[in-house]
Amino acid sequence: MTERRTLMDGIWRILLFLWAVSILFPVIWILYQSVRTNPEFFQDIWALPTDIKWSNYSEAWNSYDIGQSLLNTLYYVGVALVLGTFLTTLNAYALTRMEFKGRKLIWGLIMLSLFLPGINALVPQYILMKSLNLTNSLSGLIILDSFGENVFFLMLLGGFMSSLPKDLEESAHMDGATIFQTFWRVMVPLSTPGIVTVAIFKFLGLYNNFLGPFIYLGDPSKYTIGVNMYQANMKMQYTSDWVTMFAGVMIVMVPSIIFYVLFQKRIMEGATMGAMKG
């Protein structure tokens, strides 16, 4: 049994190593392409750079207006993250800790929505946003992403909250606390690990969100970083300045890489938290 387990461990480690290489190799390739010249790139895409050209990064920053798009992304992600996380926490509390008529029906409808592809909601969402004059607006995009509840986050945080004892809530009610005071002063502190995990996943989803900003934003000065780099890629058919675009891609990747490195342990814990607490 020990030999078999050791053999299987070795196989799994090899597979995980190959998987890691498949993920890291494109990043490394883009990195060394970003410090080459265009003639070197077109001569041989696999050759190492003969001269490190860090000026590609300043060129990308200025040419693609990355600074403005990063500010737009910071505003969009920051506000949507805070508002969306608060609403998810509030919804999870109401659906898991409060008893009211129709609660099971609401949960059933939420579970039913898992079987509906999100792409089906694009047309009615766009019509609604346009009728409310919220298109081509970062604030409108924030409202859409904040109030458009994600079932996965609701289930994850709801599973965490449902495992907490009810005694503390009952004690708070006996002391005269209102429902919101019980939620804010008792449940939120106790649910901090789950809330932080949901916030991390929301950040990664919002920062990497492309489809929503691409559909609703038409003014280049309001582009988020994902749409901005897509437009930069479209310019390649006219300029073919690939090394500058690779430098821009590396700049864009830095915030999410730093965020993942800092919170990788919490992200891994969050991947199984709902199953363990549910």
C-alpha positions in Angstrom: 0.0 0.0 0.0 2.9 2.4 0.8 4.6 1.7 -2.5 1.4 2.2 -4.4 0.7 5.4 -2.6 4.3 6.6 -3.2 4.0 5.7 -6.9 0.7 7.6 -7.2 2.1 10.6 -5.4 5.0 10.6 -7.9 2.6 10.5 -10.8 0.4 13.3 -9.5 3.5 15.4 -8.8 4.7 14.9 -12.4 1.2 15.8 -13.7 1.0 18.9 -11.5 4.5 20.0 -12.5 3.6 19.7 -16.2 0.4 21.6 -15.6 2.5 24.4 -13.8 4.9 24.5 -16.7 2.0 24.8 -19.2 0.8 27.9 -17.2 4.2 29.5 -16.6 5.7 29.0 -20.0 3.5 31.5 -21.9 4.1 34.1 -19.2 7.9 33.6 -19.4 7.8 33.7 -23.2 5.8 37.0 -23.2 8.2 38.4 -20.6 11.4 37.9 -22.7 9.6 38.9 -25.9 8.7 42.2 -24.3 12.3 43.2 -24.0 13.3 42.5 -27.6 13.0 44.5 -30.7 10.5 43.9 -33.5 13.1 42.8 -36.0 14.4 40.2 -33.5 10.9 39.0 -32.9 10.1 38.5 -36.6 13.4 36.8 -37.3 13.1 34.2 -34.6 10.4 34.1 -32.0 12.3 31.6 -29.9 15.7 33.3 -29.7 16.7 35.1 -26.5 17.1 38.9 -26.7 20.5 40.1 -27.6 19.9 43.5 -25.9 17.4 44.1 -23.1 15.1 46.9 -24.2 13.2 48.1 -21.2 12.0 51.1 -23.1 9.3 48.9 -24.6 7.5 49.3 -21.2 7.4 53.1 -21.2 6.4 53.0 -24.9 3.5 50.7 -24.0 2.4 52.8 -21.1 2.2 55.9 -23.2 1.0 54.4 -26.5 -1.9 52.4 -25.0 -2.8 55.0 -22.3 -2.5 52.3 -19.7 -2.4 54.8 -16.8 -6.0 56.0 -17.6 -7.3 52.5 -18.1 -5.8 51.4 -14.8 -7.5 54.3 -13.0 -10.8 53.3 -14.6 -10.3 49.7 -13.6 -9.4 50.8 -10.0 -12.6 52.8 -9.7 -14.7 50.0 -11.3 -13.2 47.1 -9.3 -13.0 49.0 -6.0 -16.5 50.3 -5.8 -18.1 47.1 -7.3 -16.0 45.0 -4.9 -17.1 46.8 -1.8 -20.8 47.2 -2.8 -21.1 43.7 -4.3 -19.4 42.0 -1.3 -21.8 43.8 1.1 -24.9 42.8 -0.9 -23.7 39.2 -1.1 -23.1 39.1 2.6 -26.6 40.6 3.3 -28.3 38.2 0.9 -26.5 35.2 2.3 -27.6 36.2 5.8 -31.2 36.7 4.8 -31.4 33.4 3.0 -29.6 31.2 5.6 -30.3 32.8 9.0 -33.8 34.3 8.7 -37.1 32.4 8.5 -39.8 33.9 6.2 -42.3 32.7 3.8 -41.0 31.9 0.3 -37.4 31.5 1.4 -37.2 27.9 0.1 -38.8 29.1 -3.2 -36.2 31.8 -3.6 -33.4 29.3 -2.9 -35.0 27.0 -5.5 -35.1 29.7 -8.1 -31.5 30.6 -7.3 -30.4 27.0 -7.8 -32.4 26.8 -11.0 -30.5 29.8 -12.4 -27.3 27.6 -12.3 -28.7 25.7 -15.3 -29.1 28.9 -17.3 -26.1 30.0 -19.3 -25.2 33.6 -18.3 -24.9 34.5 -22.0 -28.7 34.3 -22.2 -29.0 37.4 -20.0 -26.9 39.7 -22.1 -29.7 40.9 -24.4 -32.3 41.7 -21.7 -29.6 43.2 -19.5 -28.4 45.5 -22.3 -32.0 46.6 -23.1 -32.5 47.4 -19.4 -29.2 49.2 -19.1 -29.9 51.3 -22.2 -33.4 52.2 -21.1 -32.0 53.5 -17.8 -29.3 55.4 -19.7 -26.5 53.4 -17.9 -24.6 52.3 -21.0 -21.2 53.9 -21.7 -20.8 54.5 -17.9 -18.5 53.0 -15.4 -21.0 53.7 -12.7 -23.7 51.8 -14.7 -21.3 48.9 -15.0 -20.7 49.0 -11.2 -24.5 48.8 -10.6 -24.9 45.9 -13.0 -22.1 43.8 -11.5 -22.9 44.7 -7.9 -26.7 43.9 -8.0 -26.3 41.0 -10.4 -25.7 38.4 -7.7 -23.3 35.5 -8.4 -24.8 32.1 -7.3 -21.4 30.6 -6.5 -20.5 33.4 -4.1 -24.0 33.2 -2.5 -23.7 29.5 -2.0 -20.2 29.7 -0.7 -20.9 32.4 1.9 -24.3 30.9 2.7 -22.8 27.6 3.5 -20.3 29.2 5.8 -23.0 31.2 7.6 -25.3 28.3 8.0 -22.7 26.5 10.1 -22.5 29.2 12.7 -24.5 28.6 16.0 -27.7 30.4 16.4 -27.1 31.0 20.2 -25.3 34.3 19.5 -28.1 35.7 17.4 -30.7 34.7 20.0 -28.6 36.4 22.7 -28.3 39.6 20.6 -32.1 39.6 20.1 -32.7 39.2 23.9 -30.4 42.2 24.5 -32.6 44.3 22.3 -30.5 44.3 19.1 -32.3 44.9 15.8 -32.0 42.5 12.8 -29.5 44.7 11.1 -27.5 45.2 14.4 -27.4 41.4 14.8 -26.2 41.1 11.2 -23.6 43.8 11.4 -22.2 43.3 14.9 -22.5 39.5 15.3 -22.7 37.7 11.9 -20.3 39.9 9.9 -17.4 39.5 12.4 -18.0 35.8 12.7 -18.2 35.4 8.9 -15.0 37.4 8.2 -13.1 34.4 6.8 -15.9 33.7 4.3 -16.4 37.3 3.4 -12.7 37.8 2.7 -12.6 34.7 0.5 -15.6 35.9 -1.5 -14.0 39.4 -1.8 -10.8 37.8 -3.2 -12.7 35.8 -5.8 -14.8 38.9 -6.7 -11.6 41.0 -7.1 -10.1 38.5 -9.5 -13.4 38.2 -11.5 -13.9 42.0 -11.7 -10.3 42.7 -12.7 -10.3 40.1 -15.4 -13.8 41.0 -16.6 -13.8 41.7 -20.3 -17.2 41.0 -21.8 -19.2 43.5 -19.7 -17.0 46.5 -20.2 -16.5 45.6 -23.8 -20.3 45.6 -24.4 -21.3 48.6 -22.3 -18.4 51.0 -22.7 -18.0 52.9 -26.0 -15.8 55.8 -24.9 -12.1 55.0 -25.1 -11.4 57.2 -22.1 -13.6 54.9 -20.0 -12.1 51.6 -21.1 -11.0 49.2 -18.4 -7.6 47.5 -18.7 -9.0 44.4 -20.4 -10.9 46.3 -23.1 -7.9 48.7 -23.6 -5.5 45.8 -24.2 -8.0 44.2 -26.6 -8.1 47.5 -28.6 -4.3 47.5 -28.6 -4.3 44.0 -30.0 -6.6 45.1 -32.8 -4.0 47.7 -33.8 -1.5 45.1 -34.5 -2.9 44.4 -37.9 -1.8 47.9 -38.9 1.4 48.5 -36.8 2.7 44.9 -36.0 4.5 46.4 -32.9 4.3 43.1 -31.0 7.0 43.7 -28.5 5.4 46.8 -27.2 2.1 45.0 -26.9 3.8 42.2 -25.0 5.2 44.8 -22.6 1.7 46.2 -22.1 0.4 42.7 -21.4 3.1 42.2 -18.7 2.2 45.6 -17.1 -1.5 44.5 -17.0 -0.6 41.2 -15.4 1.3 42.6 -12.5 -1.6 43.6 -10.2 -3.3 40.3 -10.5 -0.1 38.3 -10.0 0.8 40.3 -6.9 -2.7 39.9 -5.6 -2.6 36.1 -6.1 0.8 35.7 -4.6 -0.3 37.6 -1.5 -3.6 35.8 -1.1 -2.9 32.4 -2.6 -3.4 30.5 0.7 -6.8 32.2 1.2 -7.8 31.4 -2.4 -6.9 27.7 -2.0 -8.9 27.6 1.3 -11.8 29.3 -0.3 -12.0 26.7 -3.1 -13.1 24.1 -0.5 -14.7 26.3 2.2 -18.2 25.9 0.9 -18.0 22.1 0.8 -16.5 21.9 4.3 -18.9 24.4 5.9 -22.0 23.6 3.9 
